Structures are given as structure tokens and as C-alpha cells.
């Protein structure tokens, strides 16, 4: 299995990161993609990647909730980092109107600038969408047919939303523990979406799958998400792994 979105560099794992990684390996996790948040999270993320080479792979980006008055400085850091070394993706980027709409215009501008960087460096994007689906798609339409590719992280939308994303071309849907939540309704939406359009993720330490909701999430729990998808599609867990691994490797070239 490949965990395409996990923040295991976060302080929540400082006390037992080695043990957590070992549990992930034992559960069958082969690779973990680390999405960046901002310049503050960057050193921690890079240290974690260095500690687990060939297992953890860093992305670079400015998370929408980190877009403030200093966004230009943050954006310059991203550009410098892309010149300095190779990253596996541009992310985590996007538009988030759930917490605060103060910087909605800045969020949109930074999102589109980072989409341009992805095209310039031929990298996939990891897109964060929260209460902003229409705004996100409006920005993406400016890049239609330009070769943009990526994943809509933590997809929780409707079938109509999914079809719009997939019709755009080049994008997968990131499925995490929300699919296991009893009242999320995501399982019903996924029944009408082919597995070939999905990748697995945990978003650890967040969005812990059932039956561990309320506790810290970790990559080892990816097998619970795989099991849920196997049940939804009435196929083996091995087939879920094979298909989603293929998708992740196609997207991230990992």
C-alpha cells in the first residue's frame, strides 16, 4: 500500500515515530508521501524524509490555511526549494473557506501560482478543498488541457463533484478514513466511481478510521481503508492494493 497523504512529521509522532513507522511497514505500507504545510513545517518534514529514505517522500507547497499577509515570502521559499532539490509533488495546496474567508482572494492567487509551478516543474499537485469546491474548479479551469495532474485530497464530495473532477482529466480522488465513518455517505458515492480513479491516504494524524475514531491516526491504519474499499467494490484487498498502488505510482512517479 502507498499512503499518498500523511503528516507523520507532526509533533504528534515525536514520542514514537520509529515505532509508528515499523507498524506501518508491518501493515504493508510501502511508501508515504509527506505534504508540506508552510515554512514552519518544512524543516520537520525534511528531517523525517531523511530519517526514512526510500519510504518517505516530501512534497512542497503552501497550505491554504497558512496563506496570510506574508504569503509572498512563503511563496518565495517554495520557489527557492524547487531550485534547491527535487520534490515529489506540489502540495498541500488549495482553497479552504471553512475556517476563515479573510484571505480568500490571496488563497486563490497563491493556489493558481502553485498550479503554474506544478506545470513548470512537471509535478503533480495535492489539492486541499474545504467548503470551496466551486472556487477550486474555477481556478482549475484556467489550466484546462495544459497537462495538469494530481489528487483531490480527502475527497468527500458528491458523485457530480467526482465526475466534474474526473472529466477535467489527470486527477485522482484521495480516499481516507472518512470512507469508514458510519454517516459520511461516502461509501454510497464511491459505489458509482471506478477504483481506477482512487488512491489511498490517511491524512495522519487526522481523520482516524473506524474503529479508532477519536485517537491519533497513523499510516498502519491504511489497511482499514483498504478493507472498506474491498467491501464497497466486493473485491479482494489485494486487488485494492494493486490498483491504488498503480494509480499512485502513475501519478507521483514513485
C-alpha positions as CSV (number, residue, x, y, z in Angstrom):
1,X,0.0,0.0,0.0
2,X,1.0,3.6,-0.6
3,X,-0.1,6.3,1.8
4,X,-0.4,9.3,-0.5
5,X,-1.0,11.8,2.2
6,X,0.4,11.7,5.7
7,X,1.8,14.3,8.1
8,X,4.0,11.9,10.2
9,X,6.5,14.7,10.7
10,X,4.0,16.4,13.0
11,X,4.8,16.7,16.7
12,X,2.0,14.2,17.5
13,X,4.6,11.5,16.4
14,X,7.7,12.8,18.2
15,X,7.4,10.3,21.0
16,X,7.1,7.1,18.9
17,X,7.9,7.9,15.3
18,X,10.2,4.9,14.8
19,X,7.7,2.5,16.3
20,X,4.9,4.0,14.2
21,X,6.9,3.6,11.0
22,X,7.6,0.0,11.9
23,X,3.9,-0.6,12.5
24,X,3.2,0.9,9.1
25,X,5.7,-1.4,7.4
26,X,4.3,-4.4,9.1
27,X,0.8,-3.5,7.9
28,X,2.1,-3.4,4.4
29,X,2.7,0.3,3.8
30,X,5.5,0.6,1.2
31,X,5.7,4.4,0.8
32,X,4.4,7.5,2.4
33,X,4.1,10.9,0.7
34,X,4.6,13.9,3.0
35,X,2.6,17.0,2.1
36,X,4.0,20.3,3.3
37,X,2.0,23.0,5.1
38,X,4.3,26.1,5.2
39,X,7.8,27.2,6.0
40,X,7.4,26.2,9.7
41,X,6.6,22.6,8.9
42,X,9.3,22.3,6.2
43,X,12.3,21.5,8.4
44,X,10.4,18.8,10.3
45,X,9.2,17.3,7.1
46,X,12.6,17.2,5.5
47,X,14.2,15.7,8.7
48,X,11.5,12.9,8.6
49,X,12.1,12.2,4.9
50,X,15.9,12.0,5.6
51,X,15.3,9.6,8.5
52,X,13.3,7.2,6.3
53,X,14.8,7.3,2.8
54,X,13.0,5.3,0.1
55,X,10.0,5.2,2.4
56,X,9.0,8.9,2.9
57,X,8.9,11.4,0.0
58,X,8.4,15.1,0.5
59,X,6.1,17.4,-1.4
60,X,6.4,21.2,-1.2
61,X,3.6,23.8,-1.0
62,X,1.7,26.4,1.0
63,X,-1.5,25.1,2.6
64,X,-4.4,27.4,2.1
65,X,-5.0,28.0,5.9
66,X,-1.4,29.2,6.1
67,X,-2.0,31.9,3.5
68,X,-1.7,35.2,5.4
69,X,-0.3,38.7,4.8
70,X,3.2,37.2,4.4
71,X,2.2,34.8,1.6
72,X,4.7,36.3,-0.8
73,X,7.6,35.4,1.5
74,X,6.2,31.9,1.9
75,X,5.8,31.5,-1.9
76,X,9.4,32.7,-2.4
77,X,10.6,29.9,-0.1
78,X,8.7,27.3,-2.2
79,X,10.4,28.6,-5.4
80,X,13.8,28.5,-3.7
81,X,13.2,25.0,-2.5
82,X,12.2,23.8,-6.0
83,X,15.5,25.2,-7.3
84,X,17.4,23.6,-4.5
85,X,16.2,20.0,-4.7
86,X,13.7,17.6,-6.2
87,X,10.2,17.2,-4.6
88,X,7.7,14.5,-5.4
89,X,4.7,17.0,-5.8
90,X,3.4,20.5,-5.2
91,X,1.2,20.3,-2.1
92,X,-0.6,20.6,0.0
93,X,-2.3,23.5,-1.8
94,X,-5.8,24.7,-2.5
95,X,-8.6,26.8,-1.1
96,X,-10.2,26.5,2.4
97,X,-13.2,28.6,3.2
98,X,-14.3,26.6,6.3
99,X,-12.1,28.3,8.9
100,X,-11.7,31.8,7.7
101,X,-12.6,33.7,4.5
102,X,-10.4,36.7,5.3
103,X,-7.8,35.8,2.7
104,X,-10.0,34.1,0.1
105,X,-8.5,36.3,-2.7
106,X,-5.0,35.6,-1.6
107,X,-5.7,31.9,-1.3
108,X,-6.9,31.8,-4.8
109,X,-3.9,33.7,-6.1
110,X,-1.4,31.5,-4.3
111,X,-3.3,28.4,-5.4
112,X,-3.0,29.4,-9.1
113,X,0.6,30.4,-8.7
114,X,1.4,27.0,-7.3
115,X,-0.5,25.3,-10.1
116,X,1.8,27.2,-12.5
117,X,4.8,25.9,-10.6
118,X,3.5,22.4,-11.0
119,X,3.3,22.8,-14.7
120,X,6.7,24.4,-14.9
121,X,8.4,21.6,-12.9
122,X,6.1,18.8,-14.4
123,X,4.9,17.8,-10.9
124,X,1.6,16.6,-9.7
125,X,-0.5,18.7,-7.3
126,X,-2.1,17.7,-4.0
127,X,-5.2,19.7,-3.7
128,X,-7.0,20.6,-0.4
129,X,-10.7,21.5,-0.8
130,X,-12.9,22.5,2.1
131,X,-16.1,24.5,1.5
132,X,-14.6,25.6,-1.7
133,X,-15.3,23.1,-4.5
134,X,-16.7,25.7,-7.0
135,X,-13.9,28.2,-6.3
136,X,-11.3,25.4,-6.7
137,X,-12.8,24.2,-10.0
138,X,-13.0,27.8,-11.3
139,X,-9.3,28.2,-10.7
140,X,-8.5,24.8,-12.3
141,X,-10.5,25.7,-15.5
142,X,-7.8,28.2,-16.3
143,X,-5.4,25.3,-16.7
144,X,-7.6,23.0,-18.7
145,X,-5.8,20.9,-21.3
146,X,-2.4,22.1,-20.1
147,X,-1.3,18.7,-18.7
148,X,-2.1,19.5,-15.0
149,X,-2.4,16.3,-12.9
150,X,-2.8,15.5,-9.3
151,X,-5.1,14.3,-6.5
152,X,-8.1,15.8,-4.7
153,X,-7.0,15.0,-1.2
154,X,-9.7,13.8,1.3
155,X,-12.5,13.6,-1.3
156,X,-15.9,13.9,0.4
157,X,-18.0,15.4,-2.4
158,X,-21.0,14.2,-4.4
159,X,-21.0,12.0,-7.4
160,X,-21.5,15.1,-9.5
161,X,-18.3,16.6,-7.9
162,X,-16.4,13.5,-8.6
163,X,-17.5,13.4,-12.2
164,X,-16.5,17.0,-12.7
165,X,-13.0,16.3,-11.3
166,X,-12.6,13.2,-13.4
167,X,-13.9,14.8,-16.6
168,X,-11.2,17.5,-16.1
169,X,-8.7,14.8,-16.7
170,X,-5.4,13.9,-14.9
171,X,-6.8,13.7,-11.4
172,X,-7.4,11.0,-8.8
173,X,-9.5,11.1,-5.7
174,X,-7.8,10.6,-2.3
175,X,-9.8,8.3,-0.1
176,X,-9.1,8.1,3.7
177,X,-10.8,7.2,7.0
178,X,-13.9,9.2,6.2
179,X,-15.0,6.3,4.0
180,X,-15.3,4.2,7.1
181,X,-17.5,6.7,9.0
182,X,-21.0,5.4,9.5
183,X,-22.8,8.6,8.4
184,X,-20.4,10.1,5.9
185,X,-22.3,8.7,2.9
186,X,-19.0,8.4,1.0
187,X,-19.4,4.7,0.6
188,X,-22.6,5.2,-1.4
189,X,-20.9,7.8,-3.6
190,X,-17.8,5.5,-4.2
191,X,-20.0,2.7,-5.5
192,X,-20.5,4.7,-8.7
193,X,-16.9,5.7,-9.0
194,X,-14.4,3.2,-10.5
195,X,-11.5,2.1,-8.4
196,X,-9.1,3.1,-11.2
197,X,-9.8,6.7,-10.1
198,X,-8.8,6.4,-6.5
199,X,-5.6,6.5,-4.3
200,X,-5.4,5.6,-0.6
201,X,-4.3,8.1,2.1
202,X,-4.6,8.5,5.8
203,X,-4.0,12.3,6.5
204,X,-2.4,11.1,9.7
205,X,-2.6,12.2,12.5
206,X,-6.1,13.3,11.4
207,X,-9.3,11.6,10.2
208,X,-8.7,8.3,12.0
209,X,-10.8,5.5,10.6
210,X,-13.3,3.4,12.5
211,X,-12.9,1.7,14.9
212,X,-10.2,4.1,16.2
213,X,-12.0,7.4,15.8
214,X,-11.0,9.9,18.5
215,X,-7.5,8.5,18.6
216,X,-4.4,9.6,16.7
217,X,-4.3,8.4,13.1
218,X,-1.3,6.6,11.7
219,X,-0.3,5.0,8.3
220,X,-0.8,1.5,9.7
221,X,-4.5,2.2,9.6
222,X,-4.4,2.4,5.9
223,X,-5.3,-1.3,5.8
224,X,-8.7,-0.4,7.4
225,X,-9.4,2.0,4.5
226,X,-8.3,-0.7,2.0
227,X,-10.7,-3.2,3.7
228,X,-13.5,-0.7,3.4
229,X,-12.9,-0.3,-0.3
230,X,-12.7,-4.0,-0.8
231,X,-16.2,-4.3,0.8
232,X,-17.6,-1.5,-1.2
233,X,-16.4,-2.9,-4.5
234,X,-16.8,-6.6,-3.5
235,X,-13.2,-7.4,-4.5
236,X,-10.2,-8.6,-2.6
237,X,-8.0,-6.4,-0.6
238,X,-5.1,-7.4,-2.8
239,X,-6.9,-6.0,-5.8
240,X,-7.5,-2.7,-4.0
241,X,-3.8,-2.5,-3.2
242,X,-2.7,-3.4,-6.7
243,X,-5.0,-0.8,-8.4
244,X,-4.4,2.1,-5.9
245,X,-0.6,1.4,-5.9
246,X,-0.6,1.5,-9.7
247,X,-2.5,4.8,-9.6
248,X,-0.2,6.3,-7.0
249,X,2.9,5.3,-9.0
250,X,1.5,6.6,-12.2
251,X,0.7,10.0,-10.5
252,X,3.8,10.5,-8.3
253,X,6.4,8.5,-10.3
254,X,7.4,6.9,-7.0
